[in-house]
């Protein structure tokens, strides 16, 4: 093989060999996600090696200053980013949703046949700290109660949409401004989920990072806030919307309500303790 042909083959193979930047950019463009830490680790090792080589060739005084600058830069980069609470909003029910103690006990007597169960309900009501202006969802005002999947969904929409609308008015944000959406509801987990209901209602972005949490009990609110903090640490300059909710009318067809419709007080005591 002549030297010219050998040179052409070498240049052709070199042109086909992708550079480091093109490999990372192509992988990111193909998956539409940043490269994983495991894929970037070899390149970090190469970069660290060349930094050590360059620092070894510098004069001692310049090398000391450069190392101090790199150490300070690394410490600043690894420092946790501050996460701020922009604002919050609560759902305030209408006056028509208020249920005085007398009305609640009247409904209880109509739904329960044993006097002991009614007395137990009254004792729990007095010890719970609830007032005469406590509100219940509209489906709970019917006799008998509208306990269905449709009623639970209507309640969830009323609470969540009203809270999101109030928050958007206070912060003057648009649905497309949110980068992270977290919804949690312990006892009501329909399909489509509550998260999908919010995304479809407000026409949020298709690439929004969304998480729907359920079946986590009273700790779901703290878990959702902790998840939002971790996501904002990993994705800086982002805006997260956390929507914790709970459904009172959370019984569908064939699924027993947590309120328990039985007459045995021993089945009601654990529920009263957990909800208290």
N, C-alpha and C positions, 0 to 999 in steps of 0.2 A: 504494500500500500504506500502510495506516495505521501510526502509530507503535507501536500495541499489537501488531499483527501482526508488524511488523519486530522488535520486542523479543522476541516469542515464538519467531520463527525463529532469532534470534541465541542465545537461551538453549538452544534445542533442539540447535543445532549444537555449542554449547559442551559440553552434557551428553554428546553422542555422542563428543566428542574425548577419547581416553584420556590420562591423565596419564602422566608419566615412570615413576612407580613401578608403575603397573598394566601398562605395556608390558613392563617387565623381568620382573615377576612372572608375567605371562601367558606370556611366552616360556619362562621357566624351568619353569613348570608343564606347558607343552605338551611340551617335549622332555625333561623330568625331568633336565636337566643345567644347570649354570650357564651364563649367556650368554657367548658368545665374546668375546675381547678386541676384535675388530674391531667387533662390535655395540655394545660399551660405549664405544668411543673417542669418538664425538661427544658423549656425555653427560659424559665426563671433560673434554672441551674446554670445554663450557658451564660446568661446575663451576669449572674453573680461571679462566675469564673472570670469574665472579661473585666469586670469592675476591679477584682483583686489584681489582675495582671496590670491594668492601667495604674492603679494606686501604687503598685510595687515599683513602677518605673519613674514615679514622680519624686522630686526632692522631699526629704523628710518633713520639712515645715509645711509644704503644700499638701503632702499626704495626710498629715495630722488634721489640718483644717478641712480637707475634703471628707475624711472619715467622720469628723464631728458633724459636718453638714448632712451627710447621708444618714447618720444615726438620728439626728433631730428630725429629718424628713420622714424616716421610717416610723418614729414614735408618733409624729403628727398624723401619719396615714392610718396607723393602727388604733388611734384614739376613737372611742365610740362617738358617733354623731349625736348631737342633741335632738330629741324628739319632743315636739310641742303639741299641746292640746289647743287647737284653734278655737273650737267652740263646741257646745253640746245643746241638745234640744230634747225635751220631754213631751210625751203625748198627754194632753189634758182632756179628759172626757167631757162630754156635754152634761149639762145639769140633769137631763132626762135619764141619764144612766145611773144616777144615785139610787142606792138601795138602803133605806133605814133598817134598823134591827127588826122592827115589827114586820116589815114586808118580807125580810129574809126568813124569819121564823115561820111566817104564814106559809110561805112556799115550802119550807122544810116539813111542816105538818101535813101538807098535801102529798108530798112525795114519800113520807115515811109513815109506817103504820104503828111502830112501837114508840111509846112515850120516852123510854130510856134513850133512844137515839136522838130524839128532839132535845132532851135535856142535855145530853152530851154536846150537841151542836151549840147550844146556848152557852155552856161553860167555856167551850173553846173560843167562842166569839167574844166573850167578856175578857178572856185572858190574852187575846191576840193583840190588843192595842189598836184595833180598828175603830174608826169613828162612825157617826151617823151619816156622814157624807161619802162613805166608801162607794165606789162605782163598780158595776159589773157590766159585762158586754151585753148588747141588746138581745142576743139570743137567750140570755139567762132570765129575761123578764117575762118570757112566755110561760104559760101553764098548760101542759107540761113544758119543760125546757126544750129548746131546739138543739138537741145534741146530735150533731152530724158533721161530716167532713166539710160540707158547704158552709155551715155556721162557723167552724173553726177558721176556714180560709177567709171569710168575710171579716172576722175579728182581727186576723193577722194583717190583712190589707188596711183596715181602718187605723190600727196602731202604727204600723211601720210607715205607711205612706204619709200620714199626718206628721210624724216625727221628722221624716226626711224633708218634707216641704218646709217645715218650720226652720230646720237647720239651713237649708239652702237660702231662705230669705234672710237669715241672720248673717250668714257668711258671704252672701252674694256670689255663690259658686254655681257652675253649670254641671249637668251630669257628665259631660265629657271631660271635666277637670279631674275627676277621681281616677287614681291609678290602682287603688286596692279597695276591694269591697269584702267585708266579713259580716256574715249574718249567723246568729246562733239562736236556737230555740230548742229547749230540752225535750219537751213532751210532744211537740207537733212537728212532724217531718214528712210533709206530703211529697208527691211527685206529680208535676215539676216542683222543685224545691222553692222555698221562700226567697232564696237568692235570685233564682230565675225570674220570679215575679217582679222583683225590684229592677233587675236589668231590663226586662221588657217594658216595664212601666215608664222608665225614664230614658230609654233608648241610650244606654251607656255604651262605651266603646267595646268593640269585639275582642280586644286584647287586654281587657282589664283583668287583673289578678284577683280572682274571686274564690272565696272559701265559705262553705256552708257547714256549720258545726251543729251537732244535735246529740241527744242522749248523754249529756255530760253533767246534768244536775245543776246545782247552785254555783258550781265553779266555772260554768261555761262563760260567764261574763269576764272573769279574770283571764281565762285562757284566750279568749278572743282579743283582749287588750294586749296580752303578751305576744300573741301572734302578729298583731299589727305593728308592735314595736320592732320585732325581729325583721319583718318585711321592710319597714322604713329604714332600718339600719343597712339592710342589704341593697336597697334601691333608694339612694338619696334623691332629694328634690322631688319627692312623691307626696301625694295626698291620699290619705286612707279614710274610708267611711266604715265605721263599725256600728252595726244595728242589732243590739240585743233585744230579744222579744220573748214573750211567753204567751201561751194560749190557755185560756180558762176552759173553753168548750173544746176539749182536745180528745173527743171520742168519735171515731168513725164507725163504720159498720163492722160489728163483730169485735171491736177493740174495747176493752174495759177502761172506763174512765178512772183517773187517779183518785177522784173524789169518792169512789166506791158507792154503788147503789145498794149494797147489802145493809142488813140491820145489826150486824155484829160490831160492837164497839171495839173489840180487840183488833179488828181489821182497820179501824179508823184511827187508832192511837198512833201507829207508826207514821201514817200520812200526816196527821196533825203536827207531830214532832218535826218531821222533815220540812214541812212547809212553814213552820214557825221559825 
